[in-house]
């Protein structure tokens, strides 16, 4: 189990060069290949080192944030991870953005099948259907408290 630290969260632009460097370093997703629409990328840093990324969009018609991708750095995955809570800090930051945008903290995302129960038990997500999950107001407030200390 990794060390518990407080991450610095910043909005980031990922260009092709950075995305290529991430893939070379063992990251799974092409972070330069953004979804259509007005998406935002947030980065989690600790000691000026990138620990994780999330890409999301504010859906003002449906009043929720939709997460397209979330990924921890390769050294933060599995039982030997360096730091604990990267996903939690990123989820909490998107939840805070949802509250700030007037969406009552609602955040929707699709999970890999093997991670659905993990997201429900560890982060308080609620099952919608298929692979789709949601953080409602209550879950978002808890994420923000637990991972951002607010």
C-alpha positions, 0 to 999 in steps of 0.5 A: 500500500502506498503512502498517503499524501496531499496532491496538488491538482491543476488544470493541464493541457496535454500536447502530443509530445507529452502524451508520447512521453507518458506512453513511453513511460508506461501510461495506458491512454493517449492523453492528447486524443481528447473527446469532442467538445469542451473537455478539461484535464486535471493533473495530480502532482506530488513533489512536482511529479505527475501522479495521475490525470483525469479528463472530463466535460461539464454537461450543462444540459444534463447538469453533471460532469462526465469523466472520459478518462482517469489514470494513475501513473504506472508507479501508483497502480497495484499493491506496490503503488508509491502513493495512495489516493490518486484516483480519489483526489482526481474524482474529488476534484471533478466532484468539486468542479460539479458543485462549483458549476451548480450541478450539485456534485453529480459526476457520471462515468463508465468503469471497466467491468472489473472495477465497478465494485471497487468504485462503489465500495471505495469511493461511494459511486452508485450503479446506474446501468451497464458499466455506468456509475454516478457520484451523487451529492452525498458521495461527492461531498464525502470525496471532497472531504476525504481527498481534498480536506475541504 
